[in-house]
Amino acid sequence: MSGAAGCQGGGGERGPRWRRPWRLLALGLLSASSVLAAAPGAGAMSKEEKRRLGNQVLEMFDHAYSNYMEHAYPADELMPLTCRGRVRGQEPSRGDVDDALGKFSLTLIDTLDTLVVLNKTKEFEEAVKKVIKDVNLDNDIVVSVFETNIRVLGGLLGGHSVAIMLKEKGEHMQWYNGELLHMAKELGYKLLPAFNTTSGLPYPRVNLKFGVRHPEARTGTETDTCTACAGTLILEFAALSRFTGTSIFEEYARKALDFIWEKRQRSSNLVGVTINIHTGDWVRKDSGVGAGIDSYYEYLLKAYVLLGDDSFLERFNTHYDAIMRYISQPPLLLDVHIHKPMLNARTWMDSLLAFFPGLQVLKGDIRPAIETHEMLYQVIKKHNFLPEAFTTDFRVHWAQHPLRPEFAESTYFLYKATGDPYYLEVGKTLIENLNKYARVPCGFAAMKDVRTGSHEDRMDSFFLAEMFKYLYLLFADKEDMIFDIEDYIFTTEAHLLPLWLSTTNQTISKKNTTTEYTELDDSNFDWTCPNTQILFPNDPMFAQSIREPLKNVVDKSCPRGISRAEESLGSGPKPPLRARDFMASNPEHLEILKKMGVSLIHLKDGRVQLVQHAVQAASSLDAEDGLRFMQEMIELSSQQQKEQQLPPRAVQIVSHPFFGRVVLTAGPAQFGMDLSKHKSGTRGFVVTIKPYNGCSEITNPEAVKEKIALMQRGQCMFAEKARNIQKAGAIGGIVIDDNEGSSSDTAPLFQMAGDGKNTDDITIPMLFLFNKEGNIILDAIREYEAVEVLLSDKAKDRDLEMENMDQKLSENDSHKQNSEEASSASQDVVAVSEEPEGESSDVTDPDSLSPAHADSDSVSISDQDSYTPGTDEASTPEPACMQGDNQPQEQKTETESNSKVNWDNKVQPMESILADWNEDIEAFEMMEKDEL
């Protein structure tokens, strides 16, 4: 998500005057920048340091881009762990994520204008020629309309925009004759069949060759789409119309936006996440600024900037007022219900909302932008990256991080708006974390789990399209650029569209449809550019004074957002009781429960059972509070349950040439060494054992001694394998799945169960790798012979590995004889694999796995809405939060493992992310069903 634009405001005159771009919100903020840059103690970054960091960004881009071109092109994306291209249909399906792939060299197209921003004009010229020559847009493949629009259509238009700019300058691209624009128009026509609905909202997917309704299209049966999916088209489609003079594209995009605006919830002025494309009914009625809605708001403001249509600004301001009234709970941004906007819909936030501070900068609302950005930065400092989702008390909810650029985007805009060198230091942290934790030999790998540092074999195209663009611009001075970036507006994928399009081919009548649906109070709207003296009232410490109260918000407190309802109550009636605050021994809380129609029953085992009868509530409002309280209790219990479960482990390849940069997600075992209690982990060279299944006495003990043994799953119990390799002198073991093609990318995490006997005799650590991750180690053995790994609860600092590189190389020499034996053993794998496979994965499989997502003692609501939280006397998260407060500050990542796990007891498995998501959906469905 991104933006750059501005207005040339004058007096109170309505509408923009396009003599000059906005300069980032008319950031004639040169005055503000100079004030803040001179702030005492601000620690302004030197020009030399800025240049060094800018050059470092260029080197990082070269590392990612060259590896894509060498190992992946013409595939859509690079798989950086296995150093090959991701071709749809040839890899295990990742579900909706794969809808972005269309066999059209996605990463190259998405990166075109980034090459010019980074002053790589020669590489740009070569890339454009490759796109023109090699890319086929007529593939029989079903793709996402949204992703194809912002990445491919936007990439072609951005490439065309900078190509004609370079041609006009007379030095480069003199041969260019609009070829990228012709391809963009071809693609635009291929997307139009998706708009064949009565509402004008597009189908979420389209077949590039056969459209939607064709018998061979394999799509067109969907009924729902997300708000952002239908509302993030206007910039690309309008630009295509303005470039080509063909108005149909802009017309279709405007119709979709008009329909969403008409269907907004009228009393709250909010929109839901998912809408029925035929009826316009809201399917998911929660509303926020993150996933599913985010870029809809962004495109309303930017459509006004690019097209000069007042109605888009009016709509944005109306929505923005609702966002700040209901969703914004500084520094948090929490989803609410569109019909009950005072009611929070969830207690966690997703990482996509990190774009919002940048949008607030464009709006001119700097204070909340600084607050939210600082909160997000504190989360990053704790986990190294922004988790895909995190709770209101800043615990990990979804642990992945696919190298998203939204936080870097907001950092760039806040620096341009304030000139505060603090944001340069934030950018420096992002660069360091990417190099330290995500960089691998073949590019940069997404984080599978920010807590363990394990990797996922993906490098999305947006990483090259956006991340390096924003980071480079953050540190670049004007003289570093070969063109004026402020002559362009950024799309949500950071593609560049020239602002002169606002006065070109205006074939659409600017009928103001907004006032047909609502009465607007113009006093709330800014028709001129924000005055920098108002944004920064002569206070050089303005931004720092806003950040200061938030600098310890993650590590040293257990904050909860204060809702607008609570804020407005002041000293009046007390706010509703929240599940996180409930104490079963508090008489006042019990009285509140009674008013809400909730009864409390003490069970013999020390737990308490909560039962709600809405008819027994003191009022309908109390009954509604009771329903919310019960839903919060369910989610709270789910979070607490997960904290008692075994987290994933990490296998980190630390030998040459990896040096700790490849981290594989591993399943833990319910026996053997508990790696969470041994922070240094177990480190050693790996060797394949004979027999490979490890089900009998090891026949190559001299090779296995003091090594980490590799073995195949199947034919006996995990504990038996562990005993056999331990007897042979192994210091650890890795079991590799025998199910060809299995991967942690697509399968839920597993933990290895014992054999039903006492396993105290097993003292070495045992980890489980799926087939794909296991093959990465086996391939490394074949290529490099001596491969050293670290088994740990989470990845260790890779910089230390780089510093000790020479030492490791000498160690490799000393282990030459052993590595030759390991290499010899690895050659025997083929012979072993020719033996009959072990039993298939069913209930009789002796290698019993405990699925980490299986339900155990699950909580449910009975017909009377009864609920058993399963805690002693109180269901509160304070103990977990206090535990986090007492952790050493240098501990950067969060662990959910219990240091007092008793292996003789049943270990509760981890709930999968999918189960969390379904749980939220069920809660909303119940909320609607029981709505009063």
VENUR-V915267 format. One record per backbone hydrogen bond with DSSP energy under -1.0 kcal/mol. CO is the residue of the C=O (numbers start at 1). NH is the residue of the N-H. E is the energy in kcal/mol with one decimal. If there is no record, write none. Layout:
# VENUR-V915267
CO_NH_E, CO_NH_E
This chain:
# VENUR-V915267
5_25_-4.1, 10_13_-2.0, 17_19_-1.5, 23_27_-2.3, 26_28_-6.0, 28_31_-1.1, 29_33_-3.3, 30_34_-2.4, 31_35_-1.7, 32_36_-2.5, 33_37_-2.6, 36_39_-1.9, 39_42_-1.9, 46_50_-2.3, 47_51_-2.4, 48_52_-2.3, 49_53_-2.5, 50_54_-2.5, 51_55_-2.6, 52_56_-1.8, 53_57_-2.1, 54_58_-1.8, 55_59_-2.2, 56_60_-2.3, 57_61_-2.6, 58_62_-2.5, 59_63_-2.0, 60_64_-2.1, 61_65_-3.4, 62_66_-2.6, 63_67_-1.2, 64_68_-1.8, 65_69_-2.6, 66_70_-2.3, 67_71_-2.7, 68_72_-2.3, 68_73_-2.7, 72_75_-2.7, 76_107_-2.2, 77_86_-3.4, 79_83_-1.0, 79_84_-1.4, 84_79_-3.1, 87_90_-2.2, 95_98_-1.5, 96_99_-1.7, 97_100_-1.2, 98_101_-1.8, 99_144_-2.5, 105_109_-2.0, 106_110_-2.7, 107_111_-1.0, 111_115_-1.6, 113_117_-2.2, 114_118_-2.2, 115_120_-3.4, 116_119_-1.9, 120_124_-2.0, 121_125_-2.4, 122_126_-2.0, 123_127_-2.5, 124_128_-2.8, 125_129_-1.8, 126_130_-1.9, 127_131_-2.5, 128_132_-2.5, 129_133_-2.2, 130_134_-3.3, 131_135_-1.6, 139_141_-1.9, 141_208_-2.2, 143_206_-2.1, 144_148_-2.3, 145_149_-2.0, 146_150_-2.5, 147_151_-2.4, 148_152_-1.0, 148_153_-2.6, 149_154_-2.2, 152_156_-2.7, 153_157_-2.3, 154_158_-2.8, 155_159_-2.4, 156_160_-2.3, 157_161_-2.6, 158_162_-2.0, 159_163_-1.9, 160_164_-2.4, 161_165_-1.2, 162_166_-2.5, 163_167_-2.4, 164_168_-2.0, 165_169_-1.5, 173_176_-1.3, 178_182_-2.0, 179_183_-2.0, 180_184_-2.3, 181_185_-2.4, 182_186_-2.1, 183_187_-2.5, 184_188_-2.6, 185_189_-2.1, 186_190_-1.4, 187_191_-1.4, 188_192_-1.2, 191_194_-1.6, 192_195_-2.2, 193_196_-1.5, 194_203_-2.6, 195_197_-2.5, 204_145_-2.4, 206_143_-2.6, 207_211_-2.5, 211_207_-2.8, 214_217_-2.2, 223_277_-2.6, 225_275_-2.9, 226_230_-1.7, 227_231_-2.0, 233_237_-2.8, 234_238_-2.4, 235_239_-2.3, 236_240_-2.3, 237_241_-2.1, 238_242_-2.8, 239_243_-2.9, 240_244_-2.1, 241_245_-2.7, 247_251_-2.1, 248_252_-2.1, 249_253_-2.0, 250_254_-2.4, 251_255_-2.1, 252_256_-1.8, 253_257_-1.9, 254_258_-2.8, 255_259_-2.0, 256_260_-2.0, 257_261_-2.4, 258_262_-2.1, 259_263_-1.8, 261_264_-1.1, 265_269_-2.8, 270_265_-2.8, 273_227_-2.3, 274_283_-2.6, 274_284_-1.3, 275_225_-2.1, 276_280_-2.0, 281_276_-2.9, 284_273_-1.3, 284_274_-1.1, 285_338_-2.8, 287_336_-2.5, 290_293_-1.9, 290_294_-2.7, 292_228_-2.7, 293_296_-2.1, 294_298_-1.4, 295_299_-2.4, 296_300_-1.3, 297_301_-1.5, 298_302_-2.1, 299_303_-2.0, 300_304_-1.3, 301_305_-1.6, 302_306_-2.9, 303_307_-2.7, 304_308_-2.0, 309_312_-1.2, 310_314_-2.4, 311_315_-2.3, 312_316_-2.3, 313_317_-2.8, 314_318_-2.0, 315_319_-2.6, 316_320_-3.2, 317_321_-2.2, 318_322_-1.5, 319_323_-2.6, 320_324_-2.6, 321_325_-1.4, 322_326_-2.5, 323_327_-1.1, 323_328_-2.7, 327_334_-2.1, 329_332_-2.4, 332_329_-2.6, 335_345_-2.7, 336_287_-3.1, 340_343_-2.5, 343_337_-1.5, 347_392_-1.9, 349_390_-2.4, 350_353_-1.4, 351_354_-1.9, 352_355_-1.5, 353_356_-1.8, 355_359_-1.5, 356_360_-2.6, 357_361_-1.7, 358_362_-1.6, 359_363_-1.9, 360_364_-1.7, 360_365_-2.4, 364_366_-1.0, 366_370_-2.5, 367_371_-2.1, 368_372_-2.5, 369_373_-2.2, 370_374_-2.2, 371_375_-2.0, 372_376_-2.3, 373_377_-2.2, 374_378_-2.1, 375_379_-1.6, 376_380_-2.2, 377_381_-2.4, 378_382_-1.2, 379_383_-2.0, 380_384_-2.7, 388_351_-2.4, 389_397_-2.7, 389_398_-1.9, 390_349_-3.1, 391_394_-2.2, 395_391_-2.7, 398_389_-1.6, 399_450_-2.4, 400_388_-2.0, 401_447_-2.9, 405_409_-2.3, 406_410_-2.1, 407_411_-2.2, 408_412_-2.2, 409_413_-2.1, 410_414_-2.5, 411_415_-2.0, 412_416_-2.4, 413_417_-2.0, 414_418_-2.3, 415_419_-2.9, 420_423_-1.8, 421_425_-1.5, 422_426_-1.7, 423_427_-2.0, 424_428_-2.0, 425_429_-2.0, 426_430_-1.9, 427_431_-2.1, 428_432_-2.4, 429_433_-2.6, 430_434_-2.2, 431_435_-2.2, 432_436_-2.4, 433_437_-2.7, 434_438_-1.4, 434_439_-1.4, 438_445_-2.9, 440_443_-1.9, 443_440_-2.8, 446_456_-2.7, 447_401_-2.4, 449_453_-2.4, 452_795_-6.2, 454_448_-2.4, 454_449_-1.3, 456_458_-2.4, 458_446_-2.0, 460_463_-1.4, 461_465_-2.1, 462_466_-2.5, 462_467_-1.1, 463_468_-1.1, 466_470_-2.6, 467_471_-2.3, 468_472_-2.2, 469_473_-2.2, 470_474_-1.9, 471_475_-1.1, 472_476_-1.4, 477_480_-1.7, 478_481_-1.4, 484_487_-1.8, 485_488_-1.4, 487_499_-2.3, 489_497_-2.1, 491_494_-1.8, 495_491_-2.1, 497_489_-2.7, 498_501_-1.5, 499_502_-1.8, 500_503_-1.4, 501_504_-1.5, 505_507_-2.0, 509_511_-1.5, 511_513_-1.1, 514_517_-1.9, 514_518_-1.1, 521_524_-2.1, 522_525_-1.5, 531_534_-1.3, 531_535_-2.2, 532_536_-2.6, 536_538_-3.1, 539_542_-1.8, 541_545_-2.7, 542_546_-1.2, 543_547_-2.0, 544_548_-2.5, 547_550_-2.2, 548_551_-1.3, 550_553_-1.7, 552_556_-2.1, 563_567_-2.5, 564_568_-2.3, 565_569_-1.3, 566_570_-1.2, 569_572_-3.0, 578_581_-1.4, 583_586_-1.8, 586_590_-2.0, 587_591_-1.9, 588_592_-1.9, 589_593_-2.4, 590_594_-2.0, 591_595_-1.9, 592_596_-1.6, 593_598_-3.0, 594_597_-1.4, 595_618_-2.8, 597_613_-3.0, 599_611_-2.3, 601_609_-3.2, 603_606_-1.6, 606_873_-1.3, 607_603_-3.0, 609_601_-2.8, 610_867_-2.7, 611_599_-3.6, 613_616_-2.0, 614_617_-1.5, 619_623_-2.3, 620_624_-2.0, 621_625_-2.2, 622_626_-2.3, 623_627_-2.1, 624_628_-2.2, 625_629_-2.5, 626_630_-2.3, 627_631_-2.1, 628_632_-2.5, 629_633_-2.0, 630_634_-1.8, 631_635_-2.0, 632_636_-2.8, 633_637_-2.6, 634_638_-2.1, 635_639_-2.2, 636_640_-2.3, 637_641_-2.6, 638_642_-1.8, 639_643_-1.4, 641_644_-1.0, 642_645_-1.7, 649_666_-2.7, 650_792_-2.2, 651_664_-3.0, 652_790_-2.3, 653_660_-2.2, 655_658_-1.8, 655_659_-2.1, 658_661_-1.7, 662_653_-2.3, 663_455_-3.1, 664_651_-2.2, 666_649_-2.8, 667_768_-2.4, 668_752_-2.8, 674_677_-1.9, 678_681_-1.9, 682_791_-3.4, 684_789_-2.7, 685_708_-2.9, 687_710_-2.7, 690_699_-3.2, 691_694_-1.5, 692_712_-2.7, 700_704_-1.4, 701_705_-2.2, 704_707_-2.2, 707_731_-2.7, 708_687_-1.9, 709_734_-2.9, 710_689_-1.9, 711_736_-3.0, 717_721_-1.8, 718_722_-2.4, 719_723_-2.3, 720_724_-2.1, 721_725_-2.3, 722_726_-2.2, 723_727_-2.2, 724_728_-1.3, 725_730_-2.6, 726_729_-1.2, 729_706_-2.7, 732_709_-2.6, 733_767_-2.1, 734_711_-2.2, 735_769_-2.9, 736_713_-2.6, 739_742_-2.1, 742_772_-3.0, 743_747_-2.0, 749_852_-2.4, 751_850_-3.5, 752_670_-2.8, 759_762_-1.8, 765_733_-2.2, 767_735_-2.8, 768_667_-2.9, 769_737_-2.5, 770_774_-2.7, 771_775_-2.2, 772_776_-1.0, 773_777_-1.1, 774_778_-2.2, 775_779_-3.0, 776_780_-1.6, 777_781_-2.1, 778_782_-2.0, 779_783_-1.8, 780_784_-3.3, 781_785_-2.1, 784_786_-2.3, 787_686_-2.5, 788_654_-2.2, 788_655_-1.2, 789_684_-2.2, 790_652_-2.5, 791_682_-2.5, 792_650_-2.8, 798_802_-1.7, 799_803_-2.2, 800_804_-1.5, 802_805_-1.4, 804_808_-2.2, 805_809_-2.3, 806_810_-2.0, 807_811_-1.9, 808_812_-2.3, 809_813_-1.4, 810_814_-1.8, 811_815_-1.3, 813_816_-1.6, 815_819_-3.1, 816_820_-2.1, 817_821_-1.7, 818_822_-2.5, 819_823_-2.8, 820_824_-2.3, 821_825_-2.7, 822_826_-2.3, 823_827_-1.3, 825_828_-1.1, 826_829_-1.2, 828_832_-2.2, 829_833_-2.8, 832_835_-2.1, 840_842_-1.5, 842_845_-1.8, 846_848_-2.0, 848_753_-1.7, 850_751_-2.2, 851_854_-1.6, 862_865_-2.5, 867_610_-3.6, 872_874_-1.0, 877_881_-2.0, 878_882_-3.1, 879_883_-2.3, 880_884_-1.7, 881_885_-1.7, 882_886_-1.5, 888_891_-1.5, 898_901_-1.3, 902_905_-1.6, 912_916_-1.7, 913_917_-2.4, 914_918_-2.8, 915_919_-2.2, 916_920_-1.9, 917_921_-2.2, 918_922_-2.8, 919_923_-2.0, 920_924_-2.1, 921_925_-2.5, 922_926_-2.6, 923_927_-2.3, 924_928_-2.3, 925_929_-2.4, 926_930_-2.5, 928_931_-1.1
